[in-house]
Amino acid sequence: IDTIDTLREHNNEYLYFRTDHHWTQLAAYYVYQNFCEQKGIQPNQLSDFKKMTFSPFLGSFYQELQNKDMAANPDSVDAYVPMATNDLTFWEKDGSKVNWNVIRDVTGWNQNSLYSCFIGGDKPLAVIKNPNISDGSSCVVVKESYGNCFVPFLVDHYQTVYVIDFRYTQNNVMDFVKKYHVQDLILINNISIIASEDVSKTIAGLLE
């Protein structure tokens, strides 16, 4: 799926946070449009979603640098709630099960935590079930935190969306795909982490 050229086309828009290393959900939306084109499905319009905004956000760059100019110009996190459901279940590293939201209202949370509004943050496994689809369609998203704001756009197109953070899972992804008869495997990671040879080997090992 094309990402670089599309993001360059929109580089005058709010695609990346100023105080944090993540992309915004607007950037993820443009890549989602490309995904839908490749898959042959109709993407939802941003205006179709309920939008939630959380601010002020002072992310990872600010936490490291404590820069006063960043503090004076904080970010805001725009989040788009799936139409079919906002319910999600994730499992912690200790195996405990938690009922959560695809987009969580993080109003009042610490200023550095607002990106965690997306899918509960980074978990070994999360599952989202769309009550409006019963065709057995499913996908598994293998990701680190860059994938968190992309996942909500998939919810309206599948009966089940599985999300695996490769850093914390014990699952072999290919065994998981076969066990749950998953149709689509989506890998979405930022270039600074995927460029690591160790990370590439880890992901490759999960796909054997």
N, C-alpha and C positions, 0 to 999 in steps of 0.2 A: 504494500500500500504506500503510495507516495506521501511523504511527509515534508521533506525539505523544501521542495519547490512551492508547495502550497503555503507553508509558513512564511516563506520569503514574499509571496504575493501579498500577504497581509501584515507585513512587518511594520506598518505604521499604526497597528492596532495593539491593544493591551494583551499581548500573547504570553508575556513572561512577567513575573513579579519583579519589582525593583529590590525588595529586601529579602528575597527567598529564591532558592535554586529551581523551584518547580515552574512548569508552565501553568497558565490559567485554563479554566474550563472552556473559554472561548477558543483557545488554540486547539484543545482536544476536539472541539466541535468541528473545526475545519477538517481535521483528519478523519473524524467520524463520517463526514460527508463523502470523503474519498473511499472509505470502507464500504459505505452503502452503494456507491457507484460500482465498485468491483464486485460486490455481492449481488447486484441487480435488484436492490430494494429501495424504497422511497425513504429518504431521511426525514425525520421530523424537523420542523422549523423551530428555531429558538423561541419564537413568540408563542409556540404551542405549550411550552413548559412553564410551570410556576417557578419563578426566580426568587432565590433567597440571597441576601447579601450580608456578609459578616465583616466588620471592620471596627477598629483599625487592626491591621495584620502586620506584624513585624516578624519576619521569618528567619530562616537559617543564616542568611548573610548578616542580618542585623545581630542575631544572637552571638555570632562569632566576632564581629567587628565592633559592635556597640557604637556605631557611627551616628553622630548627632544629626547629620543631614538626613539619614534614613529615618531616624526617629521623628523628624519634622515632616517627613513625606511618606507616611505609612501606606501600605497596600490595602486593598479590599478584596475579599474573596466572593465572587459570584458563583452560585451553585444552582443548577437546574434540576428540578425534581422530576423523576420519571412519571409518566402519566398512568401507567398500568398499576404500579405499586411502589411504595416507598419502604417496604418491609424487607429486611435482610437478616440472615442468620450467619454468625461467624463462630469459629472455634479458636480459642486461645492456644498458646503453645503447650499448656498443661492439659489440653483436651477438653476444657470446659466450654460449654455451649452458651452463646449470648444472642438474644434477640435484639436487633438494632435497626437502624435505618440506612437506606442507600444515601440519602442526604440528611444528616443529623443537624438539628438546630444547635449550634455551638455558641449562641449568644451568651456572653458572660464568661466564656472560657478565657484562658490566658491568651494574650495577644500573639504568642508564637505558636499556638495550637490550632488556629482556625482552619488550616488546610485539612485537618482531621475530620472536617465535616463530611468528607467523601468516604463512603463505604466502611467507616469505622477504623480507617487507617490501615496499617500493615499487619495482616493476619495470615496464619498458615493456610486457612481455607475459609472462604465465604460463599454463601449460596443465596441466590435471589430467584424466587419463583413468581412468574407472571400468571395471575389467575385468569387472564383473558385469552391465553393461548393454550391449546391442548393437542398440538400436533407433534409433540415429542422433540421439538427443535431445542438445541442446546449449544452452548459454546463454553470453552474454558479459556480464561485469560491468565496467562503467565506473566507476572509483572513484578516491578518494585513500585515505589510510591508514585512514579509518573503515571502509572496506569490507573490510579485511583479515581481521577476525575474523568477518565475516558469511559469507565465501566457504566456509569449511569445512563449513557446514551444507548447502550446495548439492550437495556432491560425491556423496552417496548417491542423488541424484534424476536425474542426467544422465549420459549416456555421456561427454560432454566438457564441461568448464567452462573457458572462456577468461576471463582477467582482464587488463584493460587499465587502466593508470594514465594518466589523461588528461594528466597533467603531463609525461610522458616519452615518450609514444608518437608515432610518425610515421604510424600507421595512420589512415586514414579509417574510422570505425567502421561506417558503412553499407556501404562497399565490403567490409569484413571480414565483416560479417554475410552479405552475398550470396555471397561467395567460399566460405565454409565452411558455408553453408546453416544458419545459426544460427536457432533458433526464438524464443528469449527474450532480450530486451535489458533488462538491469537496471542502473539508475543509482543509486548509493548514495554519498552524500557528506554531510559534516556541514554544518550550516546556516551556520556562521561563514565557511566558505570558499565555499559555493555562492551566498551573498549578494553576493559580489563581482561587479561587472559584468564585469570582465576574465575571471574564471573562467567565468561564464555564456557569454560570447562564445566562449571557447576550446572549451567543451563543445559549444556549438551548431555551431561550425565543424566539429567532428569528426563531427557527425550529419547534415551536409548531403548 
